């Protein structure tokens, strides 16, 4: 813009005020670029710290913000979450252990067998050889009364099982809510991408028209600056929309217990 304005000024088509404004706009743009570059460097340092590599060598960041629709239904996302979430697997394992504890406690009411066996050498005097012998026995034990110990053990195991089942149900509800929120955020982000892209295209067309009017001598530098600001904002909104979609997709994958 500055070079074009200077050329028009030399040709007598634009006043010096337009050149001055273009120089101010260029300086402001340079300041914004410096701030953006610093924010980028800070973001890389933050990423290194998050990865546990504060002294990591410099690296290039690959731009992969292009829109690629993530095809999945809510039912599929919910089923995959129930299948993959490690916290739910842990809860199911605890419930299974609680069921085994109930079964084990019930065995306190059942009769059980005990056995014993022994082998020995014996003799009456030192002159005669020792004789070996075997003793084998089996006992049947029938529980009659142990002060309600078995009953209390069974009741405790049942209570623990009920707690494990309630915790599992509560966890399932939390997982479903998390998946629902992530899925709805993904759908909203998906709808915003084409809208932001259309706004960017319209802003580009408006900027082209403003530049054409200014070159033809019928437009003002303020009109061009406003069009440039609008286009820059539209570009930023489109990039933000792509970023939001990527974040929403990652959030849904996390909710499903996937990477």
C-alpha positions in Angstrom: 0.0 0.0 0.0 2.8 2.5 0.9 4.6 1.9 -2.4 1.4 2.4 -4.4 0.5 5.6 -2.5 4.0 7.0 -3.1 3.7 6.3 -6.8 0.3 8.0 -7.0 1.7 11.0 -5.0 4.6 11.4 -7.5 2.1 11.3 -10.3 0.1 14.0 -8.6 -2.9 11.8 -8.1 -2.7 11.7 -4.3 -1.8 14.3 -1.6 1.1 13.9 0.8 -1.5 13.2 3.6 -2.2 9.8 2.0 1.5 9.0 2.0 1.8 9.9 5.7 -1.2 7.8 6.6 0.2 4.8 4.7 3.5 5.2 6.5 1.6 5.2 9.9 -0.4 2.1 8.8 2.8 0.3 7.9 4.5 1.2 11.2 1.4 -0.1 13.1 1.5 -3.3 11.0 5.2 -3.8 11.8 4.4 -3.4 15.5 1.7 -6.0 15.3 4.1 -8.3 13.5 6.7 -7.9 16.2 4.1 -8.7 18.9 2.8 -11.8 16.9 6.4 -13.1 16.5 7.0 -12.7 20.2 3.8 -14.5 21.0 4.9 -17.3 18.7 8.2 -17.7 20.5 6.5 -17.7 23.9 4.1 -20.4 22.6 7.0 -22.6 21.6 8.7 -22.2 25.0 5.4 -23.1 26.7 5.1 -26.1 24.4 8.6 -27.3 25.3 7.8 -27.0 29.0 4.5 -28.9 28.6 6.5 -31.7 26.8 9.1 -31.7 29.6 11.8 -30.5 27.2 12.7 -27.0 28.3 16.0 -27.1 26.6 14.7 -28.6 23.3 16.4 -27.5 20.2 14.6 -25.1 17.8 12.0 -26.8 15.5 9.7 -25.9 12.8 5.9 -25.8 13.4 3.9 -27.5 10.7 0.7 -25.7 9.7 -2.0 -28.4 9.6 -5.1 -26.2 10.2 -6.7 -27.2 6.9 -10.3 -28.3 7.5 -10.8 -32.1 7.5 -14.2 -33.2 8.7 -14.1 -35.8 11.5 -16.9 -38.2 10.8 -18.5 -39.7 13.9 -22.0 -39.9 15.4 -22.8 -39.3 19.0 -23.7 -42.9 19.6 -20.4 -44.0 18.2 -18.5 -41.6 20.4 -20.4 -42.7 23.5 -19.7 -46.4 22.8 -16.0 -45.8 22.1 -15.8 -43.9 25.4 -17.4 -46.7 27.4 -15.0 -49.1 25.7 -11.8 -47.2 26.0 -11.9 -45.0 29.1 -9.3 -46.3 31.6 -11.2 -44.8 34.6 -14.3 -46.8 33.6 -12.2 -50.0 33.1 -10.8 -49.5 36.6 -14.3 -49.0 38.0 -15.5 -52.2 36.4 -12.6 -54.1 37.8 -13.4 -52.9 41.3 -17.0 -53.9 40.9 -15.9 -57.4 39.7 -13.7 -57.7 42.7 -16.6 -56.7 45.0 -18.7 -59.4 43.4 -16.0 -62.0 44.1 -15.8 -60.8 47.7 -19.6 -61.4 48.1 -19.2 -64.9 46.8 -16.2 -65.5 49.1 -18.1 -64.3 52.1 -21.0 -66.7 51.4 -18.6 -69.6 51.6 -18.6 -69.0 55.4 -22.0 -70.8 55.6 -20.8 -73.9 53.7 -19.3 -77.0 55.3 -15.7 -77.7 54.4 -13.3 -80.6 54.6 -9.8 -80.6 56.2 -7.2 -83.3 55.9 -4.0 -84.2 57.5 -1.2 -86.8 56.8 1.9 -87.8 58.7 4.8 -90.2 58.1 7.0 -91.4 60.9 9.7 -94.0 61.9 9.5 -95.7 65.3 10.9 -98.5 67.3 11.1 -100.0 70.8 14.9 -100.5 71.1 18.0 -99.4 69.4 18.9 -102.9 68.3 15.8 -103.6 66.2 15.2 -101.7 62.9 12.9 -98.7 62.8 9.4 -99.2 61.4 7.8 -96.6 59.2 4.1 -95.8 59.4 1.5 -93.5 57.8 -1.3 -91.5 59.4 -4.0 -90.0 57.2 -7.2 -88.3 58.3 -10.1 -86.3 56.8 -12.4 -84.0 58.8 -15.8 -82.6 57.9 -16.4 -79.1 59.4 -20.0 -77.8 59.6 -20.3 -74.2 60.7 -23.1 -73.8 63.3 -22.7 -70.4 65.0 -19.8 -68.0 65.0 -21.4 -64.9 66.5 -23.0 -63.7 63.3 -19.5 -63.1 61.9 -20.3 -64.6 58.5 -23.5 -62.6 58.2 -21.7 -59.4 58.9 -19.0 -60.3 56.4 -21.7 -61.0 53.8 -23.5 -57.7 54.5 -20.3 -55.8 54.3 -19.4 -57.3 51.0 -22.9 -56.6 49.6 -22.6 -53.0 50.7 -19.2 -52.6 49.0 -20.7 -54.1 45.9 -23.5 -51.6 45.9 -21.1 -48.8 46.4 -19.0 -50.0 43.5 -22.1 -50.3 41.3 -23.2 -46.7 42.2 -19.7 -45.4 41.5 -19.7 -47.1 38.1 -23.1 -45.6 37.2 -22.0 -42.2 38.4 -18.9 -42.4 36.3 -20.9 -43.5 33.2 -23.1 -40.5 33.6 -20.1 -38.2 33.9 -18.5 -39.8 30.8 -21.7 -39.4 28.8 -21.9 -35.7 29.8 -18.3 -35.1 28.9 -18.8 -36.8 25.5 -22.0 -34.9 24.9 -20.4 -31.5 25.6 -17.4 -32.4 23.4 -19.6 -33.6 20.6 -21.8 -30.5 20.6 -18.7 -28.3 20.7 -17.3 -30.2 17.7 -20.6 -29.7 15.7 -20.7 -26.0 16.5 -17.0 -25.6 15.5 -17.8 -27.5 12.3 -20.6 -25.1 11.4 -18.5 -22.0 12.1 -15.7 -23.0 9.6 -17.6 -22.4 6.4 -19.2 -19.3 7.8 -15.8 -17.8 8.7 -14.4 -18.9 5.3 -17.3 -17.1 3.5 -16.7 -13.9 5.6 -13.0 -14.0 4.6 -13.8 -14.3 0.9 -16.2 -11.4 1.2 -13.6 -9.3 3.0 -11.1 -10.1 0.3 -13.5 -8.9 -2.4 -14.3 -5.7 -0.5 -10.5 -5.1 -0.2 -10.0 -5.6 -3.9 -12.8 -3.1 -4.6 -11.4 -0.6 -2.2 -8.0 -0.8 -3.8 -9.4 -0.5 -7.2 -11.4 2.6 -6.2 -8.3 4.2 -4.6 -6.2 3.5 -7.7 -8.9 5.0 -9.9 -8.9 8.2 -7.7 -12.5 7.8 -6.5 -11.7 6.1 -3.1 -10.1 7.3 0.1 -7.2 5.9 2.1 -9.5 5.5 5.0 -11.7 3.2 2.9 -8.7 1.1 2.0 -7.5 0.9 5.6 -10.9 -0.1 6.8 -11.1 -2.8 4.2 -7.6 -4.0 5.1 -8.6 -4.2 8.8 -11.8 -6.0 8.0 -9.9 -8.5 5.8 -7.3 -9.1 8.5 -10.0 -9.7 11.1 -11.8 -12.0 8.7 -8.6 -14.0 8.2 -8.0 -14.1 12.0 -11.6 -15.3 12.5 -11.2 -18.1 9.9 -7.9 -19.3 11.5 -9.6 -19.2 14.9 -12.5 -21.2 13.6 -10.1 -23.9 12.2 -8.2 -23.8 15.5 -11.4 -24.2 17.5 -12.4 -27.2 15.3 -9.0 -28.9 16.0 -9.4 -28.3 19.7 -12.9 -29.6 19.7 -11.8 -32.7 17.9 -9.0 -33.3 20.4 -11.3 -32.7 23.3 -13.7 -35.3 21.9 -10.9 -37.8 21.4 -9.8 -37.3 25.0 -13.4 -37.8 26.2 -13.5 -41.1 24.3 -10.2 -42.2 25.9 -8.3 -42.0 22.6 -5.3 -40.1 21.5 
